[in-house]
Amino acid sequence: MAHKIKPAMYQAFGLHISSEINLPELVTTARIGGADVEIRLGDLSEDWRAAQVEDDFYAFEDDRFLFYVPEVAIYGIRGGRQIMVSPLAGAEDKRIRLYLLGTCMGAILMQRRTLPLHGSAVVIDGRAYAFIGESGAGKSTLAAAFRSRGYRLLTDDVIAIASGGEDGGTPVVMPAYPQQKLWQESIEGLGLQSDRYRHLYLSKYAIPVTSDFSIDAVPLAGAFELSRTDEDEVTLSRCQVLERLALLRIHTYRPFLISRLAGDQWHFSTVTGMAGKIDVYRLQRPAGGFSAQEMADAVLRTVLEEEKVLQG
């Protein structure tokens, strides 16, 4: 179970985070005071019992979102500035942090009107490219394939995208933290060994990312939606504007939270503006076999072709 420590300062998702829980995944910072988000330990058991619970796991109260994970913790996310964590008996620290850095941070970003997409992002020639899709589509694996080629990782699982300011400028991806989560099948497909990494759950492992992590925010140039196909080869196609809108909504992180935490109008305006400024593609891979490197080849060909067009 998580133990309370003297608040330490971290940075992730473009935020300075003060935490009473040790967060070894995050980058520490020497900044004193002025945290954007505070993570505190507390007891939310009575709050949860008194709440109007939806679907057994969620409750919404004014500016607070309550989130219950059986055998792990109750989390209270308030106003884009505070996360209260109430660990349950016997909960493992790594499981508490898993949801804290996932669903809780996604909720915080929404409350702060920063768009969270579900996926991974890498830096190619000074621009960010996002890999979005359903769970198991291969987003993290594709990002790891790019890392194996020397490209830098920006984020894994939650992609925090700043809108570009009031002038409607280019959207920007904020760096998360230097870690990926990969299934053992992907680790083996990339020629790595799972026994070198920290086990998370089932056959998923935490992969530390050190020198090949981008600590700087990077302009977003495009997004690739990953999915499986019955075809034998990797295929890639460019999406029209209306398709882009649908994909950006579908692959927003925890989309069921949009209307309750950020508002449908804000989300529609945000993805509409983004759809007009970035390229979006459908990237399909064969259902069988390991095709991460072929997918990386397809992405790189497309990116290089777009750069040639832009350069005239």
TIBAZA-585329 format. One line per field, with one value per residue (C-alpha): residue in one letter; x, y, z. Coordinates in nm, 3 decimals, always signed. Layout:
BEGIN
code <- a;...
px <- X;...
py <- Y;...
pz <- Z;...
This chain:
BEGIN
code <- m;a;h;k;i;k;p;a;m;y;q;a;f;g;l;h;i;s;s;e;i;n;l;p;e;l;v;t;t;a;r;i;g;g;a;d;v;e;i;r;l;g;d;l;s;e;d;w;r;a;a;q;v;e;d;d;f;y;a;f;e;d;d;r;f;l;f;y;v;p;e;v;a;i;y;g;i;r;g;g;r;q;i;m;v;s;p;l;a;g;a;e;d;k;r;i;r;l;y;l;l;g;t;c;m;g;a;i;l;m;q;r;r;t;l;p;l;h;g;s;a;v;v;i;d;g;r;a;y;a;f;i;g;e;s;g;a;g;k;s;t;l;a;a;a;f;r;s;r;g;y;r;l;l;t;d;d;v;i;a;i;a;s;g;g;e;d;g;g;t;p;v;v;m;p;a;y;p;q;q;k;l;w;q;e;s;i;e;g;l;g;l;q;s;d;r;y;r;h;l;y;l;s;k;y;a;i;p;v;t;s;d;f;s;i;d;a;v;p;l;a;g;a;f;e;l;s;r;t;d;e;d;e;v;t;l;s;r;c;q;v;l;e;r;l;a;l;l;r;i;h;t;y;r;p;f;l;i;s;r;l;a;g;d;q;w;h;f;s;t;v;t;g;m;a;g;k;i;d;v;y;r;l;q;r;p;a;g;g;f;s;a;q;e;m;a;d;a;v;l;r;t;v;l;e;e;e;k;v;l;q;g
px <- +0.000;+0.119;+0.285;+0.269;+0.593;+0.700;+0.555;+0.796;+0.776;+0.750;+0.670;+0.456;+0.198;+0.315;+0.227;+0.420;+0.289;+0.334;+0.276;+0.258;+0.294;+0.629;+0.607;+0.929;+0.799;+0.796;+1.073;+1.156;+1.205;+1.377;+1.093;+0.969;+0.601;+0.352;+0.232;-0.032;-0.163;-0.144;-0.167;-0.262;-0.340;-0.670;-0.979;-1.259;-1.456;-1.740;-1.751;-1.786;-2.066;-2.256;-2.203;-2.452;-2.255;-2.282;-2.193;-2.046;-1.716;-1.779;-1.949;-1.967;-2.013;-1.988;-1.616;-1.513;-1.494;-1.480;-1.330;-1.336;-1.101;-1.178;-0.889;-0.683;-0.814;-1.077;-0.961;-1.108;-1.015;-1.117;-1.111;-0.808;-0.586;-0.610;-0.610;-0.697;-0.597;-0.761;-0.580;-0.773;-0.636;-0.357;-0.331;+0.004;+0.184;+0.235;-0.140;-0.225;+0.015;-0.115;-0.460;-0.322;-0.108;-0.377;-0.744;-0.679;-0.437;-0.671;-0.948;-0.721;-0.629;-0.995;-1.079;-0.796;-0.927;-0.623;-0.720;-0.607;-0.591;-0.548;-0.220;+0.152;+0.349;+0.701;+0.915;+1.009;+1.220;+1.117;+0.743;+0.516;+0.314;+0.047;-0.051;-0.411;-0.652;-0.834;-0.658;-0.444;-0.418;-0.039;+0.015;+0.287;+0.452;+0.475;+0.622;+0.876;+0.968;+1.042;+1.250;+1.453;+1.539;+1.659;+1.343;+1.235;+0.924;+0.696;+0.425;+0.268;-0.101;-0.217;-0.131;-0.175;-0.236;-0.237;-0.464;-0.205;-0.339;-0.616;-0.483;-0.566;-0.204;-0.055;-0.153;+0.137;+0.206;+0.330;+0.587;+0.455;+0.718;+1.000;+0.824;+0.631;+0.399;+0.439;+0.290;+0.538;+0.446;+0.556;+0.874;+0.972;+0.875;+1.111;+1.394;+1.392;+1.369;+1.080;+1.284;+1.479;+1.170;+0.933;+0.613;+0.287;-0.001;-0.088;+0.189;+0.244;+0.572;+0.707;+0.984;+1.205;+1.288;+1.597;+1.806;+1.540;+1.271;+1.181;+1.162;+1.035;+0.686;+0.665;+0.416;+0.171;+0.185;-0.025;-0.207;-0.231;-0.527;-0.415;-0.643;-0.631;-0.731;-0.779;-0.542;-0.191;-0.010;+0.009;-0.213;-0.228;-0.482;-0.539;-0.859;-1.083;-1.178;-1.508;-1.335;-1.069;-1.334;-1.487;-1.153;-1.031;-1.350;-1.352;-0.988;-1.007;-0.886;-1.188;-1.444;-1.731;-1.585;-1.603;-1.952;-1.919;-1.567;-1.500;-1.823;-1.920;-1.896;-1.536;-1.442;-1.611;-1.442;-1.105;-1.111;-1.260;-0.973;-0.721;-0.868;-0.798;-0.434;-0.300;-0.304;-0.488;-0.441;-0.581;-0.302;-0.411;-0.200;-0.253;-0.434;-0.166;+0.210;+0.430;+0.432;+0.552;+0.859;+0.652;+0.410;+0.700;+0.822;+0.475;+0.457;+0.803;+0.729;+0.413;+0.581;+0.869;+0.628;+0.429;+0.750;+0.844;+0.502;+0.535;+0.881;+0.746
py <- +0.000;+0.352;+0.533;+0.906;+1.093;+1.454;+1.608;+1.572;+1.771;+1.608;+1.715;+1.535;+1.626;+1.986;+2.010;+2.052;+1.789;+1.782;+1.432;+1.266;+0.934;+0.830;+0.836;+0.677;+0.678;+1.057;+1.313;+1.502;+1.877;+2.116;+2.366;+2.483;+2.562;+2.660;+2.309;+2.282;+1.957;+1.818;+1.445;+1.368;+1.059;+1.059;+0.858;+0.871;+0.570;+0.778;+1.004;+0.700;+0.549;+0.878;+0.940;+0.886;+0.606;+0.536;+0.193;+0.085;+0.262;+0.636;+0.929;+1.299;+1.580;+1.943;+1.979;+1.640;+1.304;+0.992;+0.676;+0.336;+0.049;-0.274;-0.397;-0.091;+0.253;+0.522;+0.835;+1.184;+1.422;+1.782;+2.097;+2.005;+2.074;+1.791;+1.412;+1.249;+0.884;+0.646;+0.309;-0.007;-0.272;-0.477;-0.269;-0.281;+0.049;-0.027;-0.084;+0.240;+0.433;+0.261;+0.419;+0.740;+0.803;+0.676;+0.751;+1.011;+1.213;+1.185;+1.332;+1.610;+1.705;+1.722;+1.937;+2.170;+2.176;+1.994;+1.726;+1.373;+1.120;+0.747;+0.639;+0.699;+0.975;+0.996;+1.273;+1.250;+1.531;+1.776;+1.709;+1.487;+1.201;+1.026;+0.660;+0.624;+0.331;+0.081;-0.118;-0.388;-0.212;-0.190;+0.177;+0.127;-0.145;+0.084;+0.361;+0.111;+0.014;+0.381;+0.398;+0.102;+0.317;+0.611;+0.824;+0.985;+0.897;+1.178;+0.986;+0.643;+0.571;+0.931;+1.197;+1.548;+1.801;+2.177;+2.357;+2.603;+2.912;+3.160;+3.232;+2.875;+2.784;+2.440;+2.188;+2.079;+1.743;+1.773;+1.515;+1.263;+1.051;+0.816;+0.480;+0.252;-0.039;-0.341;-0.690;-0.979;-1.069;-0.723;-0.735;-1.062;-0.938;-0.644;-0.878;-0.782;-0.991;-0.946;-1.058;-0.732;-0.523;-0.457;-0.661;-0.462;-0.708;-1.017;-1.028;-0.651;-0.488;-0.139;-0.046;+0.244;+0.504;+0.707;+0.879;+0.838;+1.042;+1.396;+1.638;+1.921;+1.985;+1.923;+2.051;+1.782;+1.714;+1.402;+1.105;+0.744;+0.532;+0.171;-0.125;-0.487;-0.623;-0.962;-0.851;-0.997;-0.664;-0.334;-0.073;+0.305;+0.561;+0.932;+1.048;+1.332;+1.607;+1.453;+1.120;+1.300;+1.452;+1.112;+0.946;+1.222;+1.193;+0.813;+0.801;+1.070;+0.911;+0.791;+0.957;+0.888;+1.163;+1.437;+1.569;+1.553;+1.694;+1.923;+1.968;+1.850;+2.198;+2.243;+1.901;+1.956;+2.293;+2.147;+1.846;+2.054;+2.300;+2.018;+1.827;+2.124;+2.152;+1.796;+1.499;+1.187;+0.839;+0.489;+0.236;-0.128;-0.432;-0.806;-0.973;-1.242;-1.211;-0.925;-0.627;-0.333;-0.268;-0.281;-0.032;+0.196;+0.178;+0.280;+0.572;+0.698;+0.680;+0.882;+1.142;+1.190;+1.227;+1.491;+1.678;+1.683;+1.829;+2.098;+2.191;+2.239
pz <- +0.000;-0.079;+0.212;+0.264;+0.197;+0.218;-0.101;-0.393;-0.716;-1.056;-1.411;-1.667;-1.932;-1.922;-1.553;-1.230;-0.990;-0.612;-0.471;-0.130;-0.314;-0.457;-0.839;-0.969;-1.326;-1.346;-1.400;-1.080;-1.079;-0.839;-0.867;-0.527;-0.479;-0.743;-0.832;-1.105;-0.957;-0.603;-0.530;-0.170;+0.037;+0.225;+0.318;+0.061;+0.188;+0.337;+0.031;-0.194;+0.017;+0.005;-0.367;-0.649;-0.814;-1.189;-1.335;-0.997;-1.062;-1.118;-0.948;-1.041;-0.787;-0.901;-0.984;-0.842;-1.019;-0.799;-0.944;-0.770;-0.863;-0.672;-0.456;-0.552;-0.446;-0.456;-0.639;-0.618;-0.902;-0.837;-1.048;-1.257;-0.956;-0.703;-0.694;-0.362;-0.335;-0.085;-0.109;-0.029;+0.206;+0.051;-0.265;-0.444;-0.504;-0.874;-0.922;-0.741;-0.965;-1.279;-1.244;-1.097;-1.406;-1.643;-1.583;-1.311;-1.523;-1.822;-1.606;-1.476;-1.833;-1.935;-1.636;-1.741;-2.103;-2.239;-2.490;-2.392;-2.674;-2.617;-2.770;-2.803;-2.972;-3.113;-3.263;-3.632;-3.778;-3.508;-3.532;-3.323;-3.467;-3.262;-3.284;-3.168;-3.153;-2.937;-2.665;-2.822;-3.158;-3.131;-3.045;-2.784;-2.992;-3.294;-3.079;-2.943;-3.301;-3.368;-3.050;-3.175;-3.480;-3.272;-3.262;-2.934;-2.737;-2.619;-2.440;-2.399;-2.320;-2.258;-2.517;-2.373;-2.651;-2.589;-2.834;-2.963;-2.788;-2.861;-3.209;-3.311;-3.374;-3.421;-3.151;-2.933;-2.764;-2.406;-2.290;-2.036;-1.862;-1.973;-1.963;-2.195;-2.117;-2.347;-2.362;-2.351;-2.711;-2.825;-2.617;-2.779;-3.126;-3.081;-2.982;-2.613;-2.295;-2.051;-1.750;-1.775;-1.699;-1.409;-1.424;-1.409;-1.452;-1.659;-1.924;-1.940;-1.838;-1.770;-2.015;-1.895;-2.159;-2.079;-2.345;-2.615;-2.436;-2.544;-2.252;-2.475;-2.609;-2.984;-3.249;-3.362;-3.736;-3.774;-3.624;-3.736;-3.628;-3.584;-3.642;-3.755;-4.096;-4.262;-4.538;-4.556;-4.574;-4.390;-4.554;-4.503;-4.626;-4.567;-4.394;-4.504;-4.259;-4.141;-4.081;-3.878;-3.651;-3.579;-3.510;-3.278;-3.075;-3.063;-2.953;-2.690;-2.365;-2.165;-2.398;-2.157;-1.936;-2.201;-2.134;-1.754;-1.710;-2.008;-2.203;-2.548;-2.697;-2.582;-2.714;-3.050;-3.096;-2.998;-3.231;-3.513;-3.491;-3.468;-3.764;-3.987;-3.882;-3.883;-4.118;-4.001;-4.148;-4.108;-4.059;-4.075;-3.994;-4.049;-3.759;-3.740;-3.706;-3.588;-3.825;-3.615;-3.831;-4.153;-3.997;-3.904;-4.265;-4.390;-4.148;-4.242;-4.615;-4.563;-4.340;-4.585;-4.878;-4.687;-4.607;-4.977;-5.061;-4.794;-4.914;-5.259
